[in-house]
Every structure is written in structure tokens, then in C-alpha cells.
Amino acid sequence: MHKYIFYQVLLCGMLLTACKKDKLNNGIVPDGSQVINTPASGIRLLNFCNMPLDMRINNIPLTTYGADATRGSQLGQSLFPTGVWKNEANGSPVNIPVTLPDKNGMIHIQLQPRTIIQYPGLPGVRLQIDTVLQNDPLQPHDYYVLADGSIRSVIRNITAPARPDYFNIRILNLGVSKDTLGLNGPVTLTWADGTPVHTKLSNVGTGQLSGSVEIPYGTFAFRLFVGNNGQPDFNKQLAELPMTPIMNTSGNAPQAGITTMVRSFKPGGSYTMVITPAIFGYKLDITTDVTNFYKINAYRVITEQVPSVNAFYARMQGVNAWQARKITFRVDGVAMGSEIDYGNAGEYTSVVKGTHQIQAFDAGGQLLAEKKFELYANDNITAWLTDNEGKPEIVCSNTDMTASAYYPTQPSGSPAPIDYGLDGSLFLVRRYYAWQTRFLNLSNVPYVTFTDGNGQPLGNITEPAINTGAQVNLRPRILPDQNPFVAYMWDPGIRGNPSGADMGAPVGMPAQVRVYASALDRIPGQLLTDVPPLLSNSFVANPDLYTDGNVRPEVGMYSIALIGKAGKPAGDPAGLRLIKIKHTR
């Protein structure tokens, strides 16, 4: 089946060449309202060529070809509001409306660069595409415009996963056979810790399209490595745009520990990781302002089958924050994974929205605690079994998997009240590269405050410390309900100075997280010296991925909890300790 699909890709490429001289013209130009109010055809275009493009379809200019965007046609502005086909990390997908193909389902498309860009160190890219594409509503195609000036096509995966709470994912390897950093050849998809996801997604060679794999929906930080026989080479990690590969004056630095985007893959969706050559620029000499350009294989994550809005499913996991004994969780009588050791989390389970019975049992099957909890669609719930004055109790927390926060400001720029009377989305800030954590007090200490290593408040140094409620004077088993997370942003900028600075390094990320016994009038309070701090390298899925020796904390959603009881002797497993739970895989 996979070979058949790849032959279809080759066949489409032949058709593009064979039909190159055909000229089509519908004669009647549809207006913007006709485009907006009609469904998409089976033709979708993606710009992977590292430059903005101008486009004509059936001799109708859809972009402004350098003129003021306001001078574009109604039809063109409905597809390209800025007047040009942008070059963005997601390929700036354009779905061709069904009103544009002629009666035979064909379109004549012409593409050219908005401006001719010459990249120093690279041969000129000649991009002048003039061809005909065939619309097939039963078998939609994606057309990728690549950095070498070619256009490639592949059959889009529009088949929904068999299980409604799963998503499909596959790999399309359109990388060049040889690039500057040797990031070519078979590739393997792994989880954040470098473990291969599935044999179908391993050893996918150049020019190949892998099979599709179903995975329970959720939020992940996948990695893609070059490797042979399905074994990833941790020195050859592919960068996910807009991140850039590692380059320094020493030449081929290890491509290791590159930050990837934390993505939510929705139930019912189908996705493809597309590897293509991309052009990257680096300033390798700090004494000059010269930028050197290289062609290097990288990848993007493309949505193939757009999922419907998730109106049904939530996710739940359990954590043993009770005693140094194994426990299990059940939801509505169904086991949530296997036994859980003290201080650890169990596996995620998908559940339908509504009220559910959550139960915790000891290793002998005796019921320890139970709780009724209402779940809503898209909830990501953690059920913590903790101690409440000698009795086990279940406390539930929700994790926002979007790394967003509500930051209201008045027109003057000063902080505004939470209920400002305006559209709340105006104040919602989304972070695509972030270390985000929720702090919990599950101990018997009346008030605790979490800080960085020198006792200063936690929080991104580029933003005001407006979410101190997430970390200051937390009471046992009581969770803040407004802005309950602390987040540090990553910078997806260029990694290109001679020191090999870490692209994706967190802004102001503390070297360690500590906890204090605090009070309403004493912040941070008394340092709990018997509680070892959590070091920044604790937030690493697998240190072996960092072959350059520079282990650094990873993006993702976490919870940090103080568990146990104060006053226990040193070494007592029931004493106070900090635990870290990672909610993204």
C-alpha cells in the first residue's frame, strides 16, 4: 500500500510536467463572497520554498504582485488578505475553492517569487512554475512548493482514525539526499525521551511515505531523528521549523537536544510530518555582519484531516502522593493503567465528558478513597491521592495544555481587573515554546511558597509577576483558580553564533526550584532545608539525548508538588519531598 501511494506521488509529478503547456480560463471571475461561501476543492497548496510568492490561477491574479494589498481583487483578498502568499512555518496552506477549477476540474496555476532572493553561499533558486493541476474530490492532493523551485504532490490522508478518541500520524520524507549537516536518509519518530513511537514511523527513507499510525489523542513533544534500522541517531536530530539546526564555526556540531514544539493532536485528526530542504542563515563571525546560508533538511507538522471540535473527550491520570505503597486508580470501575509507586504518575485514560466516579485502591484491592468529579471536553485532569490528617483523599487538578495565560491591561498599559468588560481573547497570551508548571501543597505544612534557588519569585523575567497566586502561600489541597501556572518562554530564534548558544533556551529559567514554609505576613518564609530542590536538569526526559553534554530543561507541562509530612527524620520515606509530574510525553 505504501509503495502504491508513493507511485501516485511520482505519477502526479509526471502529470504536472505533461500538462505544463495547457492554458485554462474560466472566463467568469468569481468574487470573494462566492469563494468564501463555497467549500474547498481537493487541491491544497503549501509554500515550503523559503520566500513569498505571487500566484495566478486560470490567468486571474490572486496576489497583488508588489502593489498595495488594498488594490487586490475581492477574490484575491479573500485568499491572500496581505496580497502575497506568505512563507510561514506551517507552509501557509491555501485551499483552492471549488469555484476556481473549470468544468473538467482543472486549474492553470502560475507561481513566481515576489522578489528574487539570492542567498550568499547557495546557487540561485529559479522558481517559475506554470502548470495544470487536476481536482479530484474523492482523492484530495497536497502540492508542496519546495526550496529547489519544484512542486511535489501527495495524496492527502482524509481517513479519520477508527477510534474516535485517537489521531492518525505519518511521515513524508521529501528531504534532499545530501544536505550541509548530513541530515539525510531514513528517519525515525520518537517520543520526547527518544523512544521510537512505532515501527511504521521508523526508518522512513528519502522519497518515502510511511504508513499511518493511530495514537490516543493528547499533547506531545515528538522528536525526529536520522537513523538506520529504526534506531535513532541522537547526534542527528532534525529541527522542526521555525527552530533552526545547530551551526557553529567548528563545522558539523552535534544536532542534539533541539527544542520541539509542544503540540496538541486532537481526536479524529490526521497529521503528517513533512521533511523538506529548507534554507537557514547564520552569522558565524561576530566581528562581521555577514550571514552565511545553507540548505538543510527540516520538518513541519501538517494537518491533513481537520478534526471536528472536541465536544466529548477528556483525559485523566492518577498520581500516588499518599504513601510509599503501590496504588491503582479506577474511573467508573475501569482501571486507569497499572500500579503506581509513591511519587509517580500513572498512564492517561480517555473518558467521555460528564460526572465520573474516581476511586483509589491499595495493592490488596481495598478501597482507599473515592470522589465524584465532573469532566468537560478537553479537560486534562490529574487525580492526586494524598493524605488529609491521616485519611487518604483524592484531589483533582486541571492542566491547561495550551500554555496560555490571561494578562489583562488597561489602555494605559497598567493592570486591569479580571472582569474588564471586554472580549477576554484580547488578553489571552499563547506560548508555543514554554516550560509551564502548576504548584501544589499536598503536605501538612499550613502555607508553602515556591521560589527559584535564591529565594526570588518564580515567573518569566520578561513579564510582570502577576501570577504569584500560583506559587505563594499555597494551602494544603487547595488549588488557585486564576492563572494557576508559572511559565517560562523559549526563544525559537537563530542558533548561529560561534559559541553555539542554545536556541530554545528558556528566558530566565531558574537553576533550581525550592520550597519555603511561609505565612501571610512572611514571604517566602523559612526555607525547608530538609527538602532537596528540583534542579533544572530534572526536567529532562532522557539526558542521553544531549550528546553535546549540555543537558537543559525541556518544554512541556508539569506539576510540582510538596508531599509528605513535616517532622519526619531524615531518610524517612514519609518525610517532605518535592515531586515532578510531566503531563506531556
Disulfide bonds with the S-S distance in Angstrom:
none
